[in-house]
């Protein structure tokens, strides 16, 4: 399962590239803005500009866009290197225009932040650093070397050196801050998307396993008649071949194998019908089903299922939904992975709520991440390596708690994560349940649905149509 999820993540990463059309549209907008700025500067402010060189720089951007439009298809997606080169061209083209129009005396020099922000949101770290470094380098050059802005009267427009230097500092800080901020937000969004994808895959897998029971039941029903026919014909052949021992033994073997197939399909069909029709089960049974894969891993799993004070004594029958079983199974797996010897699975119910609490006697959640439990990929690499050395069977991707939390919350639960004791207490002062504690609370109606006896009855089995 882990390898399948990682493969999907790799495909997701490869497909999460910039469309060439997006950059082309943004570049057309920039070109229109540049032409408009030059027109306003000449028409309304009577500035003397190097129009030939300015239009040459703008023409380079126009030619680049036209070549991209006519050579590449509209759905072309750029690789990381191609996108980095395209954005580097935009930074260079804008820097040339700033150089020709007064350097940092031109307030539009601030627009050099735009390609850097796009790179930080979409490109790899190496490409982002390269582009940010190039932008800082270009801005530094035009701080000292530029074509001055002059009016028709020959008056040179320039800010005081201290203001120009302050503008340079502001742009450099803006490049660093916006690049870091945009990258952080982008990485969190991508991590959340990947984690949700893993959750959907886990839920789909559980759903397929649940639906498999119905398929097995149908197959057992459909194959029953052909196997009965094979057994009848083989019995007749045994009687007909009484004098031919070789052929008679073959007929006996056919009948025996038909009986064996019948027995196998009978057991599979019974299991399939159980999975198909048992939509509900007692709370204790569902908890034990969720914990079953981890009951033989060397840790003691203790179940404590009882009503809360003044609550109805009858144990509720809850839905056996795949997301509930898979979510509880992940929580129990996490407790078994990090418990020293014992895991407690406790369930309590009232007339309005059902509470499940999973605790262990391990070290508990690390204090530095307990506030972020349930977020995807919350894992300290060095700590994870140390835990893997102590527990070679633990191969978590840092997604288990997120998947379990997402699935259980989807079923209506409210989850709380805590540690069972103060880490500063001595070992003798700590209680038995001193490790991690997960508490999930459902409204009783969300987990048990209608508890009318008429609704709990399964009714007569319906025939399976061929």
HELIX and SHEET records of a PDB file:
HELIX    1   1 UNK A    2  UNK A   15  1                                  14    
HELIX    2   2 UNK A   20  UNK A   43  1                                  24    
HELIX    3   3 UNK A   51  UNK A   71  1                                  21    
HELIX    4   4 UNK A   80  UNK A  100  1                                  21    
HELIX    5   5 UNK A  103  UNK A  105  5                                   3    
HELIX    6   6 UNK A  107  UNK A  112  5                                   6    
HELIX    7   7 UNK A  113  UNK A  122  1                                  10    
HELIX    8   8 UNK A  125  UNK A  144  1                                  20    
HELIX    9   9 UNK A  161  UNK A  240  1                                  80    
HELIX   10  10 UNK A  245  UNK A  277  1                                  33    
HELIX   11  11 UNK A  283  UNK A  291  1                                   9    
HELIX   12  12 UNK A  292  UNK A  294  5                                   3    
HELIX   13  13 UNK A  322  UNK A  338  1                                  17    
HELIX   14  14 UNK A  370  UNK A  372  5                                   3    
HELIX   15  15 UNK A  381  UNK A  390  1                                  10    
HELIX   16  16 UNK A  400  UNK A  410  1                                  11    
HELIX   17  17 UNK A  444  UNK A  448  1                                   5    
HELIX   18  18 UNK A  453  UNK A  456  1                                   4    
SHEET    1   A 3 UNK A  47  UNK A  48  0                                        
SHEET    2   A 3 UNK A 149  UNK A 151 -1                                        
SHEET    3   A 3 UNK A 156  UNK A 157 -1                                        
SHEET    1   B 2 UNK A 280  UNK A 282  0                                        
SHEET    2   B 2 UNK A 317  UNK A 319 -1                                        
SHEET    1   C 5 UNK A 300  UNK A 307  0                                        
SHEET    2   C 5 UNK A 342  UNK A 349  1                                        
SHEET    3   C 5 UNK A 353  UNK A 360 -1                                        
SHEET    4   C 5 UNK A 436  UNK A 443 -1                                        
SHEET    5   C 5 UNK A 414  UNK A 419 -1                                        
END                                                                             
